[in-house]
Amino acid sequence: MHIRRVSFDHPDAVKLNDQVQAEYAVRYGDDGDATPMAAADFDPPNGIYLIAYDEDGTPVASGGWRAQDANDEGNQDGDAELKRMYVVEQLRGRGLARRILAALEEDARAAGRVRMVLETGTKQPEAIALYTSSGYEPCAKFGYYRHYESSRCFAKSL
């Protein structure tokens, strides 16, 4: 397994993003995550997007962070917002998400970000378990879904 930095609009990133969007649609009964994002959001030094590839070169997991500063959606100066964490179903439970999460935290810290934040939902208990077991704590809601009852926001100092 190897992790590689790619652009958010790379074909493998698009493929995995389509899969996570389909999963959101099943879990939440809608069209997926409507949070506005652009490929440039993940361009260093203001972000990064990573994909894990298996030994055959197949993309199997992804995640990224993008810089956020104080805004009217509840972010604070120095935030690094975690986005599109995903592992293909057949490889879940093998530590891939933890490896990507650690790499994203390290990169955000090196870029001068002071806090990693994320938004997830009540219908993603696996995600909540990953983040809380990785030192993330509930925080004030922020972002596109901050007014949704099912939204859960977490933060970790970097």
N, C-alpha and C positions, 0 to 999 in steps of 0.2 A: 504494500500500500504506500503510495506517495501523494503528498499534497502539493498542489501547484497553484500559483497566483494566475488568475485569468481576468479578463474584463467581464463585467456583468452581462454584456451582450454577446459573449463568446457562445458558439453553438451548444457546447456542453452545459454552460450555465443556463441557457434558455431551456434546454431539455429538462434539466433538474427543476428549474423554476416552474415549468409546466406541470411536472409531477406533484410538486408541493401545492400548487394552486388547485389541482384536482383533489388532493387530499383535504385541503381546507373546505372545498365545496361539499365533499361528502360529510365532513365533521360538522360544519356549520350551516349547511343547506343553502349556500349562496354561490356567488361567482368567484369566491376566493378573496384574497387580500387586496383591498382597493387602495392601500397606502401609495401615494404618489412617489415614484422613484425613477431615477434616470441612471444610465450606465455611468455617467460622469461622477455620480455620487460616490462611487467606489474607487475612483482613481486616486492613487497615492499623491500627496501625503494625507489626503482628506478621507481616506478609506481604503479598503482592500476587499477583494472577493477571492475566495479559495475553493478549490475542488479537490476532493480526494479521488484518486484513480486506483483501481485494483491492478493486479499484476498483468492483466490482459489489456490495460489501457482504457477500461470502461469507467466512466464517471459514476461514482457511487455515493458521494456525499458533498454537501456544499455549505457555505456560510460566508457572511461578509459583515463588515462594519462600515458605517459612514459617520462623518463628523456632524455633530449637532451642537449648537450653542443656544443660549437663552432665546426663547421664541414664545409665540402666543399659544403653542401647543404643549407647553409645560417642560420643555427641555431646559437644561442648565448649561452655562458655559463649561466647555471641556468634555461634554458628553460624547461618547462613541456609541452609536445605536447599532445593536446587533440585528441583522436581517437575514432571512432566508436560510436559517439553519435547517438542514434536511439530510436524512440518510434513507437510501432506498430500503424498502420494507424487508427484503431478504437478508440484509446485513445489519439490521438494528440489534442493539445489545452487545456489540463487539468493541465499544469504545471509540468509534469513529467520531461521533459528535464531540466527545471530550477532547480528542486530539485537535479537531478544528477549532473548538472553543478556546483552548489554550493558545493556539497559534494566533487567533484573532486578538485575544487579550494582550499577548506579547507585542503584537504589531501596533495596536492602539496605544499602548503604554509608550512604546518607542517613538510614536508620532506626537507625544505630548498630551494625549487625552488623559483625563483624570478619573473618569467614571464610565463604566460600561453599563448601558441600559438596554432593556428589551421589553417588548410587549408580546404577550402570548394570550391564550384563552383557556377557559375552564374545560374545554373539550380536547385539550392537549395535556393530559396529566403526565405523560412521559416527559414532555418538555419542562413542565414545572418541576418534576423530580430531578431532572438533570441540572437545572439552574440552581435550585435550592441546595443540592448536594455539592455544587461547585462554588458555594459561598455567596450566592445572590440572595438578596433580601427584598421583600416587598417595598415598593416606593410609591410616591404620589403618581397617579396616572398621568400619562403624556401621550402625545401622538394622535394619529388619525382616529383610533378606536377608544380614546380616553373616556368617552361618554357612554360606552357600552357596558352593560352589567357583566357580561361574560369576559370582559377584558381584565387581564392581570399584568401589572408592570413590576419589574424587578431591576435592581441596580447592584453594582459591586464596585468598590473603589479599586482603581488600578494602581 
